Structure formats: structure tokens, C-alpha cells
Amino acid sequence: MGMGRRRKRSRLRVTLVTGLAVLVLITAGAGWLYLKLNGNIDTFGSDGLSRNRPADTSKGENVLVIGTDARTGGNSDLGGGDRHDIGRSDTAFLLHVYADHRHAVGVSIPRDTLVTIPPCKLPDGTWSAARADVMFNAAYTTGQTAQGNPACTQNTVERLTGLRVDHTVVVDFKGFSQLTDVVGGVRVCLPNDVYQKDLNPNRPTQGKRLFKKGEQTVAGQRALDYVRIRHGIGDGSDIGRIQRQQSFVSSLIKKIKSDGFTPTKLLPLADAATKSMTVDPGLGSADRLLAFAMSLKDVDLHNTKFVTIPWKYEGDRVAVVHPDADALWAALKEDRTLDGKDASGKKGEGGGAKSGATSGAKSGASPSASATGEVSGEGVSVSVYNGTATPGLAADAAAALTGRGFTVPATGNAADRARPTTTITYGPGEKAHASAVARLFPDAELTAGTAPGIGVVLGADYRPGSAASPTPTPTTVPSGVADTARSADQDICSHLSYG
């Protein structure tokens, strides 16, 4: 099949590309370190890529990052499972680097997303038949090998998006664990205690406490446990876990950059980063990886956003929402930001991606008020953040929202903990949904934002239980500047804390 050698892999669905760029750039003047990195780089074969790829017409550059679940080389000791099992991937990240090489957006694809997997090359050299309405992570297991099939996942993403993938990077379990150790850990915040059963729901008992409530530093095995936990934090959904992982990697990259580099830190950091990856042949040498890193050197963390493909539940699986997803891919193909502008800030023709890139709707239904005045949130996702120093408010508001059918994928503390007024920010096309949310929050300001999704930041005017009864819709504040998309430089404690 020509997939070549691969390092150990992880369930982790995150992008370390930007962080790796920072690391490799530093090695440009260190020949001995350059040679060591060259020896770490593993590749998979390009002979498994589709024969019918999209045209290379995108103005920017598209990088597919696959988080995998290897069962060999020490990964099973870190929670990877049976050493003889097949390699698995839960989701992937498509990182679009804009043509100005200063902005980027990462689009996450949940593992349960129903997609069409095109023909993919098998270990015996034959090609599989196309499969419709199968889970996205089935692409990586095509061929049933321990190494997995990154070429098949790339084929699937190209078919799903219509975008040509320029590079593919596979991130593994053990390498990520070592990287968090090297940087001395990452600060995280948990809203409650977390136990072994939260990490493994099949356990018959609660087990030991893995994490205590509150702020703490995690590294190595604990860092892996933190990003893998699905139950016991937030709403227990895979979407919520994806958002937590996005925030964790943002914090990790921020810490790498803020700590600076010394010769004693440089080797283990760069060594761990390159050992954690398998790449396509286009990045398969230190020369090529360095050239790619140089192209990313001006991408600022402030200008890197993370979103999730527009989706809705279809039974216990996830379906892509059209035409929202189509508009998102079209915007990236034309190098437009999510608010419809090009990377320079000029308004692009045809507008940007439609609402829903972070909405996670359960169905296509719009929220509504019944004849009795009750608000129905069926089909709408709302993130809730506590903008005050009073603990527990986000959890209270989230309970009120979920009680009316809204989905709450994320709760936590806002970066600003001194907000006097509750604010509801909505993206393009979300005004009707946001108005229904606003009926549950007396005196809230309803604000038009530039990014997809709906977010509530609670202010000092919010009182526990005050969202229990619907209220008249507040007046819209036409600011157009609020941004609910996740920024890569935001600290994870701003999103996941006591709220």
C-alpha cells in the first residue's frame, strides 16, 4: 500500500502544525539539531491518494491534521488499547492558512459525522468501493491495519469539502504526551471532580479521582486523560470534547511561544514535536518541513480561529448541514474569512460562510415560542460563559437552556469577569435563534457578531433561576464586532472553569 513507516498515534483531534512551525523555525541555524529532526520524520505513501482530486485552485493552503489512536510502541500504556487492534482516528482538523500567511482557521470534523468515503487503496494494492453514509473515522480504518490509512482520510476530506489538501499530518499519542512533559505542563480548569469512570464509562465502579475541581497543571498521562475525557465534563458530547481539545492546544502553543527557547530546551522540544508526527511525502524531510514552517512564521495566534463543521444530530450520529457547510467550504476556497471578508479585511463577493459552523444543531427546526409563551430551543446550540466573579452562574443558565431543548456544548468563565450586563452574541443568520435565547435572559443585550454561533456571557444583572421564565425579546444592539469563534490565544481557563 506504500503507506510507509508511522510513529505511534493518538485519539487526540488537535492541530500541532502551528506549534511545530515555531519549533522547526528555531532549528534553521543549528545543523546538528536539523539532522536529528530529519531522522525523526516519518511519512506515508502518496500512492493511496485519490485519482480524482479537486483542482488546486484555492488561494490559501489546506493542511489536514489527523489525531490517531495507535496500539503499539507504548501508546497502549497511555490508554491506546489493545496492541493488536487497528489504528483509529476519531476526527480531523482541516487547517486553512490564508494567502496572506497571517490568518488561519481550523475546521473540526467530528468522528461520528456521516460521510461518503471514496475508493481507497488497500494493503493488497486493490482499491475499495465507495461507501455512503458511514462514519468519518471509518476512513482511517480502511484496510484494517495497525498503522491506519491517512491517505484514505485525506481522500474523504477532499471529497467532503471540494478543497485540495496540500499537506497531511498525523499526530500520535505518545509524542503528544512527551511534548506536554517537555513544556512543563499546561494550566487547565475543571468545573468538577473527574473520576476513572468518566474516562472509561464501561468501568463498573467510579474508580479513583483523576482530577480535582479547579485550576491545575497537567502533563504527560494526565494531559492525555484530560483531552480524552468525554463524560463528567460539560454536556458529555463529543462536540464538547473537541472544543476542549481546541482550547488545550491553543494554550499549549501559547505556552511554547511565551516560554522562549534556550539550547537546553530546544532539542527535547523539537525532538518530541517531530516524533509525534507522520507526514505526507511533501513534508518528509527537514528541508521541506522547514520550508513549510517558514511559510507559517507570520500566522499570529490572535488570527487563528477554530470552528466545527456545520452539523446536526441524525439519530446517534452526526449529519453535515447543507447549504451551511457548502458555504463554509466555498469561503475557504475563495480565501474569505468566516464573516465574508478576504484576509485583508475587504468584503468578499458572495458573502462568507453561513451560520452553523459552531451551532451543532440537533435538527433544522428553529426555536420558537408556543401559545403559552414557552420557548423551545430544539435545534439550537448556545455556549454559556460566566462574566462575573460569582461561581456557578454558567451552570445555572445552562440548565435553564437545556431544560427548553437548547444544546449547550460549552460552559465556563469568560476572560472578563467584571461584566455588568448579560450579552447574547449571534452570528450571521442566527438572529431568530438568538432572539429566542434572549427571551430567557431579562435585560440582556442582543448583539450581532461576525462569527457563526450563539454565545451568552452572563453579567452582574444575572441571578440564579432568573432564566426560568421567558421574557420579552430585548432590543438588538447592532455592533457587528463581537466574535464567538474560538481564538487560538485564549487561555483554556477562560472556557473551562468553575462556571
N, C-alpha and C positions, 0 to 999 in steps of 0.2 A: 504493500500500500504506500510505501515511501513516506510514512509519517515521521520516521527518524526517531532519535532519542528524545526523551522528555524527562524533566525533573518531576519530583513529587508535586501533587496538585491539591487544591482545597475546595471546600464549598463556598469559599469567600467570593461574593459577587461585587468586586470593587475594582476601581482603576488605579493602579500604581504607576501609570505611564508618566504623569507629570512629575511624580516624586523621583522616578528613575531618571528622567531627563536631568533633574537637578544634580543627581549623583554622578552621572556619566560625564556631564559637562566639567566637573571639577577634575576629572582624570586626564584632561587633554594634555597637560604638561607633565604627567607622571608616567613615563614609559613602562616601568616595571608593573605598575598597577594596571595600566592599559592592557598589558599582555595577560595578566591574571584574569581580568574581566573577560577577555576574549576566550579564555579556556572555560569560563562558566556558561557561555551562551549555548543553549540548545535550540534546535529548530525542528519543525515538522515539514514534510514534503509538500510541495505545491502541486504535485500531480493529482491530488484529490480535489482540486478546486473545480468548480462547475465549468462546463464548456460553453455555457450561455450566460456570461456575466454581464451586469449592467455596464453601459458605456461609461468611460471615465470622463464625465462632463462636470462633475462637482467642482466648484471654485475652491472649496476648502479641502481638508484632508480628513478621512474617516478611519478611526482606529478601533478595532473590535477587541475588547478585553474580556476574557473568559475566566471565571473563577471555577476551579475544578476540585474534585473530591477523590484524590488518589488513595490507593490502598497499599502502597509499597513504600519502602525506603524510610520508614519512621513516621509516615503520616497516619497510619492506623493507631499508633501510640498517642497521637494528638486528636483522636476522635474520628479518623478517616474510615474506620470499619474493617471489615474482613480483608486481609491482604490479597485474597484471591478473587475479590469481586472486580467488576468492571469499573473503569473510570467514569465519573459522573460530573455533570455540570448543572447547577440549579438555574442560573440566569446569566446574562451577559450585559455588558455595558458597551454601547456604541458612542465613542467619544468623537465629536465633530470639532476639529480645530479650524477656526475661520481663516479665510485667506489673509487677513491682516496679521495672523500669528500672535495676536494679543488676547483673543477671546476664545472660549471653548464651551461646549455644552455636552454633558453626558446623558444619554437616554438609556434607562434601565429596562430590560425585558424580563418580566417575572418568569420563573421556571415553569409554571403551570399554564402559560399562555398557549392557546390553541393556534397552531400554525400549519402551513404546508411545508414539509421537508422535501426538497427536490432530490433527484438522484444523487447519491454519494458513493464514492469509491469504497469497496470492501477490502478486507485483508487479502482475499484471493485474487484481487485485481479486477473483479467484476464490479458493476455498478448496481446499486439498489434501485427499486422502483420508487417513484414519488409517493409520498404518504400525506393525505389530507387530514386536517382536524386531529392532530396529535400534539402532545405536549412539547413545548420548545426544547426542554432538556433532553428529549429523546434523540435530538440530532447528535449530541456528543457521544451517546452510547451506540450509535450506528456502527456495526462491525463487532460489537461486544468484546472490545479489547481492554486490557487494564490501562492502556495509555489514553484511551478515548480517541475522539475524532474531531479535532479542531477545524479541519478543512470543511467537514460537513456542517458544523455550526456556522462557519463563515458563509457557506453556500445558502444556508437557511436565512441568515440575516440579510444577505443581498437580495434574496427573493422577497422577503418581507418588506424591505424598505425601498427597494429600487435604487439603492445607493451602492456604489462600488466601494468595497472595503480596501483601503490602501495597505493596512498592516493589521496583523492579528497577534495578540499577546495572551499567553496563558499564565495565570497566577496560581501558585500552589500553596498548600497548607503549611508545610514545614518552613519554607523560605519566608513566608509572612511572619510566622512565629519568631524566627530569628531576627527579622527586621525590627519588630517591636521590642525585642530584648536589647538590641544594639542601641536604640534611641532612648533607652531607659524607661519605656512605657509611655502610655497616653492617658491623660486625665479623662475620666468619664463620670457621669452621674446617673444613678439609678433611682427610680421612683419608689422602689420597694425591695425587700429581700428577695433573692433568687436562689432556688434550690436545684439539686440534680434532676429532679423530675421535670423541672421547667425546660431543661436542656434535652432530656430524653423522656418524653411523655409515656413511653412504654414501661418505665420503671414501676414496680408495684407499690413502692413507698416514696415518700417525699425526698429522702436521702439527705445528704449534708448540704449546708448552706454554702453556695458558691460565691455569692456577692451579698454584701450588706447594703442597706439603703443608703443613698447619699453619694458624695464625691469620693473618688478613689483613683489610683493609678493602676492600669492593667498592662501586662506584657506577657509574651510567650503564650503558654497554655491558657492563661486567664484571658488574654486578649482574644484568642480564638473562641473560647467559650462565650465571651461577651458578644461577638459579632454573629455567632451561630444561634444564640437563643431566640426562639420564636415565641414560646409560651411564657407567661409570667411577667411580660413587659408589654405595655401598650394594649392594643386590641388583639394581640396574638396572631395577627395576619402576616403572611409572607411579605406583603407590601410594606408593612411597618418595619419589618426586619431590614428590608432593602434600604429604607430611609435611614435607619440607624447605622448601617454599614457605610452609606454615603457620607454621613456626618463623621464617622470614625476615621475614614480615610482622609477626609478634609483636615481633621485635627492632626493626624499623623504627618501629613505633608507639611502642614504649618509648623509643627514642632521640628521637623528635619531642617526646614529653612531658618527658623528662628535660633536654633542651637548653634548654627555656624559649623564650620568644618576645621578640624586640625588633622595633621598627618596620622595621629594615633586613632582618630575616629573614622577617617576616610576609608581605610581598607575594609574593616569589618562591615561598614555601612554599605559600601558599593558591592562588596562580596555577597552580602545577604540579599541585596536587591536583585542582582543578576542571577543568583542561584534560585530565586523564587519564580523564574520565568522560563517559558519556552516560547519562541517567536517564529514568525514566518521567515522564509529564506531572505526576504528583503531586509530583515534586521539581524541576520545571522552572523554578524561579525562585529567586533568592536568598532571598526571603521564605519559601518553602516549605522550601528546603534548611536554612535557619537554624532553622525551627520543628522540623524533624526532628532536627537536630543537638542542639537543646536537650533533646529527649526522651531523648538518649543520654548526656547530660553526666555522669550518675552511674554509668554502667556502668564498673566498675573492671576493669582488665586482669587482676587476680587472679581475677576471677569470670567470665572468658571462656574457654570450652573449645572445642577443635577436635577433631572426630572424623570418621570416614569412614562412609558408609552401609554397613550390613552387606552383605558381598559374598562371592562365591566365583568361582573361575575356571570358565568354561564354554568349553572349547576355548581359543582365544586371546582370548576376550572375557571380560567380567565380568558375572555374573548377580547380581541382588539376592536376598539370603537372606530368606525368609519362614519363620516369622512375626516374626523379629527386627526387620526393617525396619518392619513394621506397628506393632510395639510402640513403636519409636522415634518414629514419627510421632504415635501416639496420646499418648505422653508429652508431646510438644511442643504438641500441640493442647490438652491439658489443663493446659499450663504447668507440668508436672512436670520436675524435673531428671533427669539420667540415672540417678540412684540411686533414683528413685521418689518423691522429695520435691517439694513445691512450692518456689518460690523462697525462701520464708521459712524453709525448713528442716523444715517439718512433713511427715510421711509422707503421700503421696497415696494415694487409693484405687486399687486395682488394680495397684500397683507401677509401676516405671519401665520403661525400655526394656530388652529382654532383651540377653543377651550377643551380641557380634558387631559392635558399631558400629565397632570398630577391629580386628577379628580378621583380616579378609582371608583367610578360609579358602579353600583350594583345592577342597574338597569337603565334604560333610556328614559325612564319617567322623570318628569320634573317635579320638584317639591310643590306642594300646594296646601291651601287652607281649606278645610272642609266647611260644610254649612254650619257646624258648631264652633268654628274658629280654631280647630285643631290643626297644627302644622305637620305635614308629612314630609320627611326627608328622604324617602325612598329614592335611591339612585344618585345621591349626592355625598361627596366626601368633604369633610371640613377638618383642618388641623387647628388645634387649640393651644395657645401659649399664655402663660401667666405673666402679665406685665406688672405685677406688684410683688411686694415682699411677703405677702400673706400666703403660707403654704396651702396646697390642696384645692385652689380655685380651678385650675385647669381640669382636674379630675371631676370636680363637681359639674362644670359646664359640659364636659364630655359625656357624662352620664345623662344629662338632660337632652343632649343631642341624639345620642344613641337610642334613648327611650322613644324618640319620634322617628326612628328609622334612618337617621343620618349615619354614615360611616365616619369614624374618627381614626385616621391612620397614624396620627402623631399627636402627643401632648407633651408639654414641658414648660420650661421657663423661657421667657423672651430675653433677649440681650439687654433690653431696657426694662429694669424692674421698678420704674417710677412713673408708669403711665397713668395719667389722671382719668382717661376716658377709654372705654372699650371701643376697639376699632375692628371692623369687618372689611377685609380687602378681597376683591374678586378680580379674576382675570377676564380677558375678552370673551364675550358671550355668556358669562356667568351671572349677569345682573339679576335675572329672575330667581335663580337658586339662592344667591346671596340675600335677596330681599326676604325670602322665606326664613333663612337663618336669622336675619336681623329681627324678625318678629319675636324671637325668644330672648332678646337682649335689650332691655329698656335703655333708651337714650344712647344707643351705640351709634357711632359714625360709620356710614356705609361708603366705602372708598373704592373707586375704580383703580385697578392696578394694571401693570403691563405684562405680568406673567400669568400662566394658567393656574387654575385652582382657587380655592377659597380658604382664607386663614382668619382666625379670630384671635386677637390679642386683648386679653382682659385687663381693664383698668381699675382704678380705685373705686369707680362707681359700681362695680360688680359685687353683688352679695351672694353668698351660697344660697342656692334654692331660688334665686331670682329669675332663672331661666325656665322655671316650671310652667309658667303660663304665657301664651303668645301675647305680644303687644303690637300696637300699630307699627307699620314699617317706618323707620326713621328716614330723614332726608338724605339723599345721596350727596357726598362731598366729592366733587369732580377733580381729584388731584392728578390721577393718571401716573403717579410716580412710585407708588408703593410696589414692592417686589416680593412675591411669596415664593418664588423659586429659591431653592437652597443654594446659598453662596458658599463656595469652597473654602473660604477663610473663616466661616463662622465656627465657633467652638462648640463641640458636641454638648457641653453642659448647658448651652443656651436652649437646646432642644429636648434633652432627656434629663430631667432633674426631678425635683420634688413635686412639680406641678400636679 
